[in-house]
Amino acid sequence: MLTRAHAGPETTEAKPRKRTRRDRQVAAHTKAAPPVPTPPLSAGSEPSLAEDDEPLAEVIPLGLFDPLEDPWRHK
């Protein structure tokens, strides 16, 4: 078994499968469609880091949502 696995699949000269109409259409559309261009990066488009001197809002921690918890029971 290992000898057969090492040798690979048996070589049979099979006739290649004929491409369907849908296969030909997909290949034609793929060749005809241009690749999506990546937008050029400009030097001034980097986000500014902490240039605002405004105070940040107070963070209010929220509890985790538990779908199995009884909604009418208050802690």
C-alpha positions as CSV (number, residue, x, y, z in Angstrom):
1,M,0.0,0.0,0.0
2,L,2.8,2.4,0.9
3,T,4.6,1.5,-2.3
4,R,1.5,2.4,-4.4
5,A,1.0,5.6,-2.5
6,H,4.7,6.6,-3.1
7,A,4.4,5.9,-6.8
8,G,1.4,8.2,-7.2
9,P,-1.7,7.6,-9.2
10,E,-1.7,5.3,-12.1
11,T,-1.2,7.0,-15.4
12,T,-4.0,6.5,-17.8
13,E,-4.2,8.5,-20.9
14,A,-7.8,9.6,-20.5
15,K,-9.4,12.0,-22.8
16,P,-9.8,15.4,-21.2
17,R,-13.4,16.3,-20.3
18,K,-15.1,18.7,-22.8
19,R,-15.7,22.1,-21.3
20,T,-19.3,23.1,-20.9
21,R,-20.8,26.4,-22.1
22,R,-20.8,27.7,-18.6
23,D,-17.1,26.8,-18.1
24,R,-16.2,28.7,-21.3
25,Q,-18.3,31.8,-20.2
26,V,-16.6,31.9,-16.8
27,A,-13.2,31.7,-18.4
28,A,-14.0,34.5,-20.9
29,H,-15.4,36.8,-18.2
30,T,-12.4,36.2,-16.0
31,K,-10.0,37.1,-18.8
32,A,-12.0,40.1,-19.8
33,A,-12.4,41.6,-16.4
34,P,-9.6,44.0,-15.3
35,P,-8.1,43.6,-11.9
36,V,-9.3,45.9,-9.2
37,P,-6.8,48.8,-8.9
38,T,-5.6,49.7,-5.4
39,P,-6.0,53.3,-4.5
40,P,-2.8,55.3,-4.4
41,L,-1.5,56.1,-0.9
42,S,-0.9,59.8,-0.4
43,A,1.6,61.1,2.2
44,G,-0.9,63.4,3.9
45,S,-3.6,60.8,4.4
46,E,-2.3,59.3,7.7
47,P,-4.6,59.8,10.6
48,S,-3.5,62.2,13.2
49,L,-2.6,60.8,16.6
50,A,-4.1,62.5,19.7
51,E,-3.9,66.1,18.3
52,D,-7.2,67.0,20.0
53,D,-7.0,68.3,23.5
54,E,-10.7,67.6,24.2
55,P,-11.3,65.5,27.3
56,L,-12.6,62.0,26.6
57,A,-16.0,60.8,27.7
58,E,-16.4,58.8,30.9
59,V,-16.5,55.1,30.2
60,I,-19.5,53.3,31.6
61,P,-19.0,49.5,31.9
62,L,-21.9,47.4,30.8
63,G,-22.7,43.9,32.0
64,L,-22.4,40.9,29.7
65,F,-25.6,39.7,28.0
66,D,-26.8,36.4,29.2
67,P,-29.7,35.0,27.1
68,L,-30.5,32.4,29.7
69,E,-30.9,34.9,32.5
70,D,-34.3,35.6,33.8
71,P,-35.1,39.2,32.6
72,W,-37.5,39.9,35.5
73,R,-35.0,39.0,38.2
74,H,-33.0,42.0,39.3
75,K,-29.6,41.6,40.9
